[in-house]
Every structure is written in C-alpha cells, then in structure tokens.
C-alpha cells in the first residue's frame, strides 16, 4: 500500500501530465477548488448518492494531495503531528457545539 507521501507525488505528477500546472497556482485558487469538492460531496450526500459522495470525498483528498505536493508540504508528517496535538486536547475543547 502506498504512503500518503507517495500518493501526493503520484497525484501531483498526474495533474502536471494532464495540463493542470502549466502556470503557477496560488493557494486561494487551490483552496477554492478544495471547497468546491467538499460542496459537491455535500450535494451528493443530500441527494442520497452514496457512490457520488464517496467519489467526491476522494476528489477532496486528490485536490489536497496535489496542493501539498506543489507546496512541498509533507502531509503525512503534518497529519501525524496534528493528531498528536489533538490526542492531548481536552474533551470537546473550545466549548463548540459541533
């Protein structure tokens, strides 16, 4: 099974190979593309489209992995570091409802 880092590299190379990186792209544009995939996942969920929901969540990961590779972010390390922080947080920290 591939590591997250391997997936990031492969996905980013595929995006390059398919013409999505002919010009530099800024973080706001890439974050909007991530947001659009999340919105598409929400719409699939609302329409009870289980297959579409799963596919759109995969698109979220693909966009994220592509972006992280472009910016040189070791997503695997960042996930591990953040998870470690979250383990030590108090129950429902921040008194937030959701």
N, C-alpha and C positions, 0 to 999 in steps of 0.2 A: 504494500500500500504506500502511496506517495505521501510525503510530509506536506504540511501547509506551504512551506517554503518552495518545495518542488512544484506544487500546483501553481503558486504565484508566478514563478518563472515561465512555466509552460503556457499558462493562460495569457500572460503579457506578450509572449512571443507570438501566440496565435493572433492576438489583436494587432500586433505590428504587421504580421503577414497578411492580414485582411484589410490593411489600409487605415486603421483607426488611429495611428500615431504618425501620420505624415507631417503634422505640425505639433509643436508642444501644446499640452493642455494644462490648464490651471486647475487648482483644487476646487474652486467654486463650481466649475462646469462638471467635474467628476463627481462631486458630492450631489449635485442636482440629478445626475444620471443614476446614482445610487438611490436617491429618494424616489425617482420615477419607478425603479424596480420594486421598491417597498410598496409604493402605491398600487402597482399592478398586482402584487401579491395580496394586498388588502382587497382589491376588487375581485380577484379570483375567489378569495375566502368568502366574501359577501355573496357571491353567486353560487356558492357550494360547489365550486370547480376544484376538486381535490388535486387532480393532475396539474392543472394550471397553477394552483397555489404552490405546489412543490417545485414546479419548474421556475416560477418567479423567485422563490427563495434561493434557488440555485443561481439565478441571474444576479441576485444581490451579492452572493459570495463571489461570483465571477467578476463583477464590477469592482468589488473591494480588493480582490486579489490582484487584479490588473493595476489598480491605482497604487497599491502598496509596493508592487514591484517597480513601477515607474519612479516612485519617490524614494526607493531604496529602504523601505520600512520592512524590518524583519517581523512580519505579522505573527509568526509562531512565537517568537520571544515576547512580543508585546502582549499577546493573549495570556501567556504563562505569567508574566509579571502582574498584569491586571487581575487575573484570577487569584493570585496570591494576596493581593491587596483586599479583594472582595471577601476572601475567607476570614480575614481578621476584622471585618466591619461588624458593627452591632446589628442585631435583628431589625430589619426594615429601617435601616439608617435614614436619617433625614426626615422622618415622620411623614413621608409621602404616602398618598393613598394608592398609587399604582406605579 
